[in-house]
Amino acid sequence: MTGDWRDWRPVIWMVMIGIAVALLVTPVYIAAVFFGGAIGTGLRIRQRQRRRAAAAAVAKPARKRRQ
């Protein structure tokens, strides 16, 4: 099943790790690696969802209605 919150689990985990690193490590900017990774991963997930939707729209022709 796609389109639910499970698709976004990698992004959620990377943000949580980034927050933990920001709280525990003295140079806070080290956490930016995890936040940047989460943003990049989120963009890739969204791109994959759009491609799947576009492919499904092309693969499924419109049905003609009977009269």
mmCIF file of the N, C-alpha and C atoms, coordinates in Angstrom:
data_MODEL
# 
_entry.id   MODEL 
# 
loop_
_atom_site.group_PDB 
_atom_site.id 
_atom_site.type_symbol 
_atom_site.label_atom_id 
_atom_site.label_alt_id 
_atom_site.label_comp_id 
_atom_site.label_asym_id 
_atom_site.label_entity_id 
_atom_site.label_seq_id 
_atom_site.pdbx_PDB_ins_code 
_atom_site.Cartn_x 
_atom_site.Cartn_y 
_atom_site.Cartn_z 
_atom_site.occupancy 
_atom_site.B_iso_or_equiv 
_atom_site.pdbx_formal_charge 
_atom_site.auth_seq_id 
_atom_site.auth_comp_id 
_atom_site.auth_asym_id 
_atom_site.auth_atom_id 
_atom_site.pdbx_PDB_model_num 
ATOM 1   N N  . MET A 1 1  ? 0.844   -1.175 0.000   1.00 0.00 ? 1  MET A N  1 
ATOM 2   C CA . MET A 1 1  ? 0.000   0.000  0.000   1.00 0.00 ? 1  MET A CA 1 
ATOM 3   C C  . MET A 1 1  ? 0.893   1.242  0.000   1.00 0.00 ? 1  MET A C  1 
ATOM 4   N N  . THR A 1 2  ? 0.629   2.129  -0.900  1.00 0.00 ? 2  THR A N  1 
ATOM 5   C CA . THR A 1 2  ? 1.419   3.348  -0.968  1.00 0.00 ? 2  THR A CA 1 
ATOM 6   C C  . THR A 1 2  ? 0.521   4.549  -0.709  1.00 0.00 ? 2  THR A C  1 
ATOM 7   N N  . GLY A 1 3  ? 1.166   5.660  -0.430  1.00 0.00 ? 3  GLY A N  1 
ATOM 8   C CA . GLY A 1 3  ? 0.409   6.879  -0.200  1.00 0.00 ? 3  GLY A CA 1 
ATOM 9   C C  . GLY A 1 3  ? 0.059   7.126  1.254   1.00 0.00 ? 3  GLY A C  1 
ATOM 10  N N  . ASP A 1 4  ? 0.512   6.279  2.143   1.00 0.00 ? 4  ASP A N  1 
ATOM 11  C CA . ASP A 1 4  ? 0.228   6.517  3.552   1.00 0.00 ? 4  ASP A CA 1 
ATOM 12  C C  . ASP A 1 4  ? 1.506   6.933  4.283   1.00 0.00 ? 4  ASP A C  1 
ATOM 13  N N  . TRP A 1 5  ? 1.451   7.020  5.571   1.00 0.00 ? 5  TRP A N  1 
ATOM 14  C CA . TRP A 1 5  ? 2.573   7.528  6.344   1.00 0.00 ? 5  TRP A CA 1 
ATOM 15  C C  . TRP A 1 5  ? 3.786   6.619  6.289   1.00 0.00 ? 5  TRP A C  1 
ATOM 16  N N  . ARG A 1 6  ? 3.599   5.347  5.953   1.00 0.00 ? 6  ARG A N  1 
ATOM 17  C CA . ARG A 1 6  ? 4.728   4.416  5.916   1.00 0.00 ? 6  ARG A CA 1 
ATOM 18  C C  . ARG A 1 6  ? 5.732   4.771  4.826   1.00 0.00 ? 6  ARG A C  1 
ATOM 19  N N  . ASP A 1 7  ? 5.284   5.448  3.791   1.00 0.00 ? 7  ASP A N  1 
ATOM 20  C CA . ASP A 1 7  ? 6.202   5.904  2.745   1.00 0.00 ? 7  ASP A CA 1 
ATOM 21  C C  . ASP A 1 7  ? 7.198   6.916  3.288   1.00 0.00 ? 7  ASP A C  1 
ATOM 22  N N  . TRP A 1 8  ? 6.796   7.641  4.310   1.00 0.00 ? 8  TRP A N  1 
ATOM 23  C CA . TRP A 1 8  ? 7.600   8.736  4.838   1.00 0.00 ? 8  TRP A CA 1 
ATOM 24  C C  . TRP A 1 8  ? 8.426   8.344  6.053   1.00 0.00 ? 8  TRP A C  1 
ATOM 25  N N  . ARG A 1 9  ? 8.458   7.070  6.426   1.00 0.00 ? 9  ARG A N  1 
ATOM 26  C CA . ARG A 1 9  ? 9.221   6.633  7.594   1.00 0.00 ? 9  ARG A CA 1 
ATOM 27  C C  . ARG A 1 9  ? 10.699  6.992  7.540   1.00 0.00 ? 9  ARG A C  1 
ATOM 28  N N  . PRO A 1 10 ? 11.390  6.842  6.404   1.00 0.00 ? 10 PRO A N  1 
ATOM 29  C CA . PRO A 1 10 ? 12.812  7.233  6.397   1.00 0.00 ? 10 PRO A CA 1 
ATOM 30  C C  . PRO A 1 10 ? 13.014  8.713  6.719   1.00 0.00 ? 10 PRO A C  1 
ATOM 31  N N  . VAL A 1 11 ? 12.120  9.555  6.236   1.00 0.00 ? 11 VAL A N  1 
ATOM 32  C CA . VAL A 1 11 ? 12.229  10.995 6.505   1.00 0.00 ? 11 VAL A CA 1 
ATOM 33  C C  . VAL A 1 11 ? 11.995  11.265 7.991   1.00 0.00 ? 11 VAL A C  1 
ATOM 34  N N  . ILE A 1 12 ? 11.010  10.628 8.553   1.00 0.00 ? 12 ILE A N  1 
ATOM 35  C CA . ILE A 1 12 ? 10.698  10.818 9.968   1.00 0.00 ? 12 ILE A CA 1 
ATOM 36  C C  . ILE A 1 12 ? 11.885  10.395 10.832  1.00 0.00 ? 12 ILE A C  1 
ATOM 37  N N  . TRP A 1 13 ? 12.484  9.248  10.512  1.00 0.00 ? 13 TRP A N  1 
ATOM 38  C CA . TRP A 1 13 ? 13.628  8.775  11.297  1.00 0.00 ? 13 TRP A CA 1 
ATOM 39  C C  . TRP A 1 13 ? 14.826  9.700  11.157  1.00 0.00 ? 13 TRP A C  1 
ATOM 40  N N  . MET A 1 14 ? 15.081  10.197 9.958   1.00 0.00 ? 14 MET A N  1 
ATOM 41  C CA . MET A 1 14 ? 16.231  11.091 9.776   1.00 0.00 ? 14 MET A CA 1 
ATOM 42  C C  . MET A 1 14 ? 16.045  12.395 10.544  1.00 0.00 ? 14 MET A C  1 
ATOM 43  N N  . VAL A 1 15 ? 14.831  12.900 10.597  1.00 0.00 ? 15 VAL A N  1 
ATOM 44  C CA . VAL A 1 15 ? 14.567  14.120 11.371  1.00 0.00 ? 15 VAL A CA 1 
ATOM 45  C C  . VAL A 1 15 ? 14.747  13.847 12.863  1.00 0.00 ? 15 VAL A C  1 
ATOM 46  N N  . MET A 1 16 ? 14.261  12.699 13.334  1.00 0.00 ? 16 MET A N  1 
ATOM 47  C CA . MET A 1 16 ? 14.429  12.374 14.746  1.00 0.00 ? 16 MET A CA 1 
ATOM 48  C C  . MET A 1 16 ? 15.906  12.234 15.108  1.00 0.00 ? 16 MET A C  1 
ATOM 49  N N  . ILE A 1 17 ? 16.687  11.607 14.248  1.00 0.00 ? 17 ILE A N  1 
ATOM 50  C CA . ILE A 1 17 ? 18.122  11.478 14.500  1.00 0.00 ? 17 ILE A CA 1 
ATOM 51  C C  . ILE A 1 17 ? 18.781  12.850 14.485  1.00 0.00 ? 17 ILE A C  1 
ATOM 52  N N  . GLY A 1 18 ? 18.359  13.704 13.543  1.00 0.00 ? 18 GLY A N  1 
ATOM 53  C CA . GLY A 1 18 ? 18.904  15.057 13.482  1.00 0.00 ? 18 GLY A CA 1 
ATOM 54  C C  . GLY A 1 18 ? 18.623  15.845 14.751  1.00 0.00 ? 18 GLY A C  1 
ATOM 55  N N  . ILE A 1 19 ? 17.428  15.710 15.281  1.00 0.00 ? 19 ILE A N  1 
ATOM 56  C CA . ILE A 1 19 ? 17.093  16.405 16.530  1.00 0.00 ? 19 ILE A CA 1 
ATOM 57  C C  . ILE A 1 19 ? 17.932  15.866 17.681  1.00 0.00 ? 19 ILE A C  1 
ATOM 58  N N  . ALA A 1 20 ? 18.098  14.546 17.736  1.00 0.00 ? 20 ALA A N  1 
ATOM 59  C CA . ALA A 1 20 ? 18.909  13.954 18.802  1.00 0.00 ? 20 ALA A CA 1 
ATOM 60  C C  . ALA A 1 20 ? 20.355  14.414 18.715  1.00 0.00 ? 20 ALA A C  1 
ATOM 61  N N  . VAL A 1 21 ? 20.901  14.452 17.510  1.00 0.00 ? 21 VAL A N  1 
ATOM 62  C CA . VAL A 1 21 ? 22.280  14.898 17.337  1.00 0.00 ? 21 VAL A CA 1 
ATOM 63  C C  . VAL A 1 21 ? 22.410  16.367 17.716  1.00 0.00 ? 21 VAL A C  1 
ATOM 64  N N  . ALA A 1 22 ? 21.422  17.183 17.334  1.00 0.00 ? 22 ALA A N  1 
ATOM 65  C CA . ALA A 1 22 ? 21.470  18.609 17.666  1.00 0.00 ? 22 ALA A CA 1 
ATOM 66  C C  . ALA A 1 22 ? 21.441  18.827 19.180  1.00 0.00 ? 22 ALA A C  1 
ATOM 67  N N  . LEU A 1 23 ? 20.733  17.962 19.894  1.00 0.00 ? 23 LEU A N  1 
ATOM 68  C CA . LEU A 1 23 ? 20.662  18.102 21.353  1.00 0.00 ? 23 LEU A CA 1 
ATOM 69  C C  . LEU A 1 23 ? 21.901  17.569 22.069  1.00 0.00 ? 23 LEU A C  1 
ATOM 70  N N  . LEU A 1 24 ? 22.571  16.589 21.463  1.00 0.00 ? 24 LEU A N  1 
ATOM 71  C CA . LEU A 1 24 ? 23.663  15.916 22.163  1.00 0.00 ? 24 LEU A CA 1 
ATOM 72  C C  . LEU A 1 24 ? 25.055  16.409 21.783  1.00 0.00 ? 24 LEU A C  1 
ATOM 73  N N  . VAL A 1 25 ? 25.221  16.933 20.585  1.00 0.00 ? 25 VAL A N  1 
ATOM 74  C CA . VAL A 1 25 ? 26.551  17.293 20.096  1.00 0.00 ? 25 VAL A CA 1 
ATOM 75  C C  . VAL A 1 25 ? 26.727  18.796 20.194  1.00 0.00 ? 25 VAL A C  1 
ATOM 76  N N  . THR A 1 26 ? 27.919  19.218 20.576  1.00 0.00 ? 26 THR A N  1 
ATOM 77  C CA . THR A 1 26 ? 28.187  20.636 20.782  1.00 0.00 ? 26 THR A CA 1 
ATOM 78  C C  . THR A 1 26 ? 28.069  21.467 19.504  1.00 0.00 ? 26 THR A C  1 
ATOM 79  N N  . PRO A 1 27 ? 28.763  21.148 18.394  1.00 0.00 ? 27 PRO A N  1 
ATOM 80  C CA . PRO A 1 27 ? 28.499  21.935 17.178  1.00 0.00 ? 27 PRO A CA 1 
ATOM 81  C C  . PRO A 1 27 ? 27.177  21.489 16.547  1.00 0.00 ? 27 PRO A C  1 
ATOM 82  N N  . VAL A 1 28 ? 26.174  22.303 16.726  1.00 0.00 ? 28 VAL A N  1 
ATOM 83  C CA . VAL A 1 28 ? 24.820  21.943 16.316  1.00 0.00 ? 28 VAL A CA 1 
ATOM 84  C C  . VAL A 1 28 ? 24.716  21.741 14.808  1.00 0.00 ? 28 VAL A C  1 
ATOM 85  N N  . TYR A 1 29 ? 25.590  22.388 14.045  1.00 0.00 ? 29 TYR A N  1 
ATOM 86  C CA . TYR A 1 29 ? 25.477  22.299 12.590  1.00 0.00 ? 29 TYR A CA 1 
ATOM 87  C C  . TYR A 1 29 ? 25.772  20.899 12.051  1.00 0.00 ? 29 TYR A C  1 
ATOM 88  N N  . ILE A 1 30 ? 26.308  20.009 12.865  1.00 0.00 ? 30 ILE A N  1 
ATOM 89  C CA . ILE A 1 30 ? 26.506  18.620 12.429  1.00 0.00 ? 30 ILE A CA 1 
ATOM 90  C C  . ILE A 1 30 ? 25.151  17.961 12.160  1.00 0.00 ? 30 ILE A C  1 
ATOM 91  N N  . ALA A 1 31 ? 24.136  18.370 12.881  1.00 0.00 ? 31 ALA A N  1 
ATOM 92  C CA . ALA A 1 31 ? 22.796  17.819 12.673  1.00 0.00 ? 31 ALA A CA 1 
ATOM 93  C C  . ALA A 1 31 ? 22.230  18.216 11.318  1.00 0.00 ? 31 ALA A C  1 
ATOM 94  N N  . ALA A 1 32 ? 22.792  19.244 10.693  1.00 0.00 ? 32 ALA A N  1 
ATOM 95  C CA . ALA A 1 32 ? 22.315  19.682 9.374   1.00 0.00 ? 32 ALA A CA 1 
ATOM 96  C C  . ALA A 1 32 ? 22.467  18.584 8.334   1.00 0.00 ? 32 ALA A C  1 
ATOM 97  N N  . VAL A 1 33 ? 23.421  17.689 8.531   1.00 0.00 ? 33 VAL A N  1 
ATOM 98  C CA . VAL A 1 33 ? 23.590  16.563 7.604   1.00 0.00 ? 33 VAL A CA 1 
ATOM 99  C C  . VAL A 1 33 ? 22.333  15.699 7.601   1.00 0.00 ? 33 VAL A C  1 
ATOM 100 N N  . PHE A 1 34 ? 21.798  15.431 8.767   1.00 0.00 ? 34 PHE A N  1 
ATOM 101 C CA . PHE A 1 34 ? 20.598  14.602 8.857   1.00 0.00 ? 34 PHE A CA 1 
ATOM 102 C C  . PHE A 1 34 ? 19.361  15.346 8.367   1.00 0.00 ? 34 PHE A C  1 
ATOM 103 N N  . PHE A 1 35 ? 19.283  16.632 8.668   1.00 0.00 ? 35 PHE A N  1 
ATOM 104 C CA . PHE A 1 35 ? 18.141  17.415 8.181   1.00 0.00 ? 35 PHE A CA 1 
ATOM 105 C C  . PHE A 1 35 ? 18.176  17.535 6.658   1.00 0.00 ? 35 PHE A C  1 
ATOM 106 N N  . GLY A 1 36 ? 19.355  17.742 6.109   1.00 0.00 ? 36 GLY A N  1 
ATOM 107 C CA . GLY A 1 36 ? 19.484  17.802 4.651   1.00 0.00 ? 36 GLY A CA 1 
ATOM 108 C C  . GLY A 1 36 ? 19.158  16.474 4.000   1.00 0.00 ? 36 GLY A C  1 
ATOM 109 N N  . GLY A 1 37 ? 19.599  15.405 4.629   1.00 0.00 ? 37 GLY A N  1 
ATOM 110 C CA . GLY A 1 37 ? 19.264  14.075 4.122   1.00 0.00 ? 37 GLY A CA 1 
ATOM 111 C C  . GLY A 1 37 ? 17.772  13.807 4.166   1.00 0.00 ? 37 GLY A C  1 
ATOM 112 N N  . ALA A 1 38 ? 17.123  14.281 5.223   1.00 0.00 ? 38 ALA A N  1 
ATOM 113 C CA . ALA A 1 38 ? 15.673  14.099 5.331   1.00 0.00 ? 38 ALA A CA 1 
ATOM 114 C C  . ALA A 1 38 ? 14.947  14.883 4.238   1.00 0.00 ? 38 ALA A C  1 
ATOM 115 N N  . ILE A 1 39 ? 15.412  16.084 3.961   1.00 0.00 ? 39 ILE A N  1 
ATOM 116 C CA . ILE A 1 39 ? 14.782  16.887 2.906   1.00 0.00 ? 39 ILE A CA 1 
ATOM 117 C C  . ILE A 1 39 ? 14.987  16.214 1.555   1.00 0.00 ? 39 ILE A C  1 
ATOM 118 N N  . GLY A 1 40 ? 16.203  15.758 1.289   1.00 0.00 ? 40 GLY A N  1 
ATOM 119 C CA . GLY A 1 40 ? 16.478  15.083 0.024   1.00 0.00 ? 40 GLY A CA 1 
ATOM 120 C C  . GLY A 1 40 ? 15.682  13.798 -0.130  1.00 0.00 ? 40 GLY A C  1 
ATOM 121 N N  . THR A 1 41 ? 15.593  13.037 0.946   1.00 0.00 ? 41 THR A N  1 
ATOM 122 C CA . THR A 1 41 ? 14.819  11.800 0.905   1.00 0.00 ? 41 THR A CA 1 
ATOM 123 C C  . THR A 1 41 ? 13.340  12.091 0.686   1.00 0.00 ? 41 THR A C  1 
ATOM 124 N N  . GLY A 1 42 ? 12.834  13.133 1.334   1.00 0.00 ? 42 GLY A N  1 
ATOM 125 C CA . GLY A 1 42 ? 11.435  13.512 1.138   1.00 0.00 ? 42 GLY A CA 1 
ATOM 126 C C  . GLY A 1 42 ? 11.146  13.927 -0.292  1.00 0.00 ? 42 GLY A C  1 
ATOM 127 N N  . LEU A 1 43 ? 12.077  14.639 -0.893  1.00 0.00 ? 43 LEU A N  1 
ATOM 128 C CA . LEU A 1 43 ? 11.897  15.029 -2.292  1.00 0.00 ? 43 LEU A CA 1 
ATOM 129 C C  . LEU A 1 43 ? 11.889  13.813 -3.219  1.00 0.00 ? 43 LEU A C  1 
ATOM 130 N N  . ARG A 1 44 ? 12.761  12.856 -2.954  1.00 0.00 ? 44 ARG A N  1 
ATOM 131 C CA . ARG A 1 44 ? 12.806  11.647 -3.777  1.00 0.00 ? 44 ARG A CA 1 
ATOM 132 C C  . ARG A 1 44 ? 11.535  10.813 -3.610  1.00 0.00 ? 44 ARG A C  1 
ATOM 133 N N  . ILE A 1 45 ? 11.023  10.728 -2.403  1.00 0.00 ? 45 ILE A N  1 
ATOM 134 C CA . ILE A 1 45 ? 9.787   9.975  -2.170  1.00 0.00 ? 45 ILE A CA 1 
ATOM 135 C C  . ILE A 1 45 ? 8.637   10.631 -2.910  1.00 0.00 ? 45 ILE A C  1 
ATOM 136 N N  . ARG A 1 46 ? 8.540   11.948 -2.820  1.00 0.00 ? 46 ARG A N  1 
ATOM 137 C CA . ARG A 1 46 ? 7.465   12.666 -3.508  1.00 0.00 ? 46 ARG A CA 1 
ATOM 138 C C  . ARG A 1 46 ? 7.592   12.517 -5.025  1.00 0.00 ? 46 ARG A C  1 
ATOM 139 N N  . GLN A 1 47 ? 8.815   12.554 -5.531  1.00 0.00 ? 47 GLN A N  1 
ATOM 140 C CA . GLN A 1 47 ? 9.041   12.379 -6.961  1.00 0.00 ? 47 GLN A CA 1 
ATOM 141 C C  . GLN A 1 47 ? 8.616   10.978 -7.404  1.00 0.00 ? 47 GLN A C  1 
ATOM 142 N N  . ARG A 1 48 ? 8.949   9.977  -6.597  1.00 0.00 ? 48 ARG A N  1 
ATOM 143 C CA . ARG A 1 48 ? 8.556   8.603  -6.924  1.00 0.00 ? 48 ARG A CA 1 
ATOM 144 C C  . ARG A 1 48 ? 7.037   8.455  -6.936  1.00 0.00 ? 48 ARG A C  1 
ATOM 145 N N  . GLN A 1 49 ? 6.354   9.105  -5.982  1.00 0.00 ? 49 GLN A N  1 
ATOM 146 C CA . GLN A 1 49 ? 4.897   9.030  -5.952  1.00 0.00 ? 49 GLN A CA 1 
ATOM 147 C C  . GLN A 1 49 ? 4.286   9.677  -7.188  1.00 0.00 ? 49 GLN A C  1 
ATOM 148 N N  . ARG A 1 50 ? 4.829   10.816 -7.606  1.00 0.00 ? 50 ARG A N  1 
ATOM 149 C CA . ARG A 1 50 ? 4.309   11.485 -8.805  1.00 0.00 ? 50 ARG A CA 1 
ATOM 150 C C  . ARG A 1 50 ? 4.527   10.638 -10.050 1.00 0.00 ? 50 ARG A C  1 
ATOM 151 N N  . ARG A 1 51 ? 5.689   10.003 -10.146 1.00 0.00 ? 51 ARG A N  1 
ATOM 152 C CA . ARG A 1 51 ? 5.957   9.150  -11.313 1.00 0.00 ? 51 ARG A CA 1 
ATOM 153 C C  . ARG A 1 51 ? 5.021   7.958  -11.348 1.00 0.00 ? 51 ARG A C  1 
ATOM 154 N N  . ARG A 1 52 ? 4.769   7.351  -10.191 1.00 0.00 ? 52 ARG A N  1 
ATOM 155 C CA . ARG A 1 52 ? 3.829   6.227  -10.152 1.00 0.00 ? 52 ARG A CA 1 
ATOM 156 C C  . ARG A 1 52 ? 2.427   6.663  -10.559 1.00 0.00 ? 52 ARG A C  1 
ATOM 157 N N  . ALA A 1 53 ? 1.997   7.817  -10.094 1.00 0.00 ? 53 ALA A N  1 
ATOM 158 C CA . ALA A 1 53 ? 0.666   8.310  -10.438 1.00 0.00 ? 53 ALA A CA 1 
ATOM 159 C C  . ALA A 1 53 ? 0.568   8.619  -11.929 1.00 0.00 ? 53 ALA A C  1 
ATOM 160 N N  . ALA A 1 54 ? 1.618   9.203  -12.496 1.00 0.00 ? 54 ALA A N  1 
ATOM 161 C CA . ALA A 1 54 ? 1.617   9.512  -13.922 1.00 0.00 ? 54 ALA A CA 1 
ATOM 162 C C  . ALA A 1 54 ? 1.614   8.229  -14.749 1.00 0.00 ? 54 ALA A C  1 
ATOM 163 N N  . ALA A 1 55 ? 2.389   7.237  -14.330 1.00 0.00 ? 55 ALA A N  1 
ATOM 164 C CA . ALA A 1 55 ? 2.430   5.972  -15.051 1.00 0.00 ? 55 ALA A CA 1 
ATOM 165 C C  . ALA A 1 55 ? 1.092   5.253  -14.969 1.00 0.00 ? 55 ALA A C  1 
ATOM 166 N N  . ALA A 1 56 ? 0.431   5.341  -13.837 1.00 0.00 ? 56 ALA A N  1 
ATOM 167 C CA . ALA A 1 56 ? -0.870  4.700  -13.691 1.00 0.00 ? 56 ALA A CA 1 
ATOM 168 C C  . ALA A 1 56 ? -1.924  5.394  -14.553 1.00 0.00 ? 56 ALA A C  1 
ATOM 169 N N  . ALA A 1 57 ? -1.810  6.701  -14.675 1.00 0.00 ? 57 ALA A N  1 
ATOM 170 C CA . ALA A 1 57 ? -2.778  7.440  -15.492 1.00 0.00 ? 57 ALA A CA 1 
ATOM 171 C C  . ALA A 1 57 ? -2.597  7.120  -16.973 1.00 0.00 ? 57 ALA A C  1 
ATOM 172 N N  . VAL A 1 58 ? -1.360  6.922  -17.398 1.00 0.00 ? 58 VAL A N  1 
ATOM 173 C CA . VAL A 1 58 ? -1.096  6.601  -18.801 1.00 0.00 ? 58 VAL A CA 1 
ATOM 174 C C  . VAL A 1 58 ? -1.468  5.161  -19.096 1.00 0.00 ? 58 VAL A C  1 
ATOM 175 N N  . ALA A 1 59 ? -1.203  4.266  -18.189 1.00 0.00 ? 59 ALA A N  1 
ATOM 176 C CA . ALA A 1 59 ? -1.455  2.842  -18.405 1.00 0.00 ? 59 ALA A CA 1 
ATOM 177 C C  . ALA A 1 59 ? -2.937  2.500  -18.392 1.00 0.00 ? 59 ALA A C  1 
ATOM 178 N N  . LYS A 1 60 ? -3.727  3.290  -17.713 1.00 0.00 ? 60 LYS A N  1 
ATOM 179 C CA . LYS A 1 60 ? -5.144  2.994  -17.589 1.00 0.00 ? 60 LYS A CA 1 
ATOM 180 C C  . LYS A 1 60 ? -5.931  3.906  -18.529 1.00 0.00 ? 60 LYS A C  1 
ATOM 181 N N  . PRO A 1 61 ? -6.368  3.387  -19.667 1.00 0.00 ? 61 PRO A N  1 
ATOM 182 C CA . PRO A 1 61 ? -7.125  4.235  -20.595 1.00 0.00 ? 61 PRO A CA 1 
ATOM 183 C C  . PRO A 1 61 ? -8.518  4.540  -20.051 1.00 0.00 ? 61 PRO A C  1 
ATOM 184 N N  . ALA A 1 62 ? -9.043  5.640  -20.482 1.00 0.00 ? 62 ALA A N  1 
ATOM 185 C CA . ALA A 1 62 ? -10.378 6.049  -20.036 1.00 0.00 ? 62 ALA A CA 1 
ATOM 186 C C  . ALA A 1 62 ? -11.427 5.128  -20.649 1.00 0.00 ? 62 ALA A C  1 
ATOM 187 N N  . ARG A 1 63 ? -12.402 4.729  -19.844 1.00 0.00 ? 63 ARG A N  1 
ATOM 188 C CA . ARG A 1 63 ? -13.474 3.875  -20.345 1.00 0.00 ? 63 ARG A CA 1 
ATOM 189 C C  . ARG A 1 63 ? -14.520 4.705  -21.041 1.00 0.00 ? 63 ARG A C  1 
ATOM 190 N N  . LYS A 1 64 ? -15.041 4.159  -22.111 1.00 0.00 ? 64 LYS A N  1 
ATOM 191 C CA . LYS A 1 64 ? -16.136 4.826  -22.806 1.00 0.00 ? 64 LYS A CA 1 
ATOM 192 C C  . LYS A 1 64 ? -17.442 4.427  -22.154 1.00 0.00 ? 64 LYS A C  1 
ATOM 193 N N  . ARG A 1 65 ? -18.336 5.370  -22.092 1.00 0.00 ? 65 ARG A N  1 
ATOM 194 C CA . ARG A 1 65 ? -19.645 5.093  -21.510 1.00 0.00 ? 65 ARG A CA 1 
ATOM 195 C C  . ARG A 1 65 ? -20.588 4.562  -22.558 1.00 0.00 ? 65 ARG A C  1 
ATOM 196 N N  . ARG A 1 66 ? -21.410 3.627  -22.151 1.00 0.00 ? 66 ARG A N  1 
ATOM 197 C CA . ARG A 1 66 ? -22.435 3.100  -23.061 1.00 0.00 ? 66 ARG A CA 1 
ATOM 198 C C  . ARG A 1 66 ? -23.608 4.051  -23.115 1.00 0.00 ? 66 ARG A C  1 
ATOM 199 N N  . GLN A 1 67 ? -24.203 4.073  -24.257 1.00 0.00 ? 67 GLN A N  1 
ATOM 200 C CA . GLN A 1 67 ? -25.400 4.923  -24.396 1.00 0.00 ? 67 GLN A CA 1 
ATOM 201 C C  . GLN A 1 67 ? -26.605 4.114  -24.702 1.00 0.00 ? 67 GLN A C  1 
# 
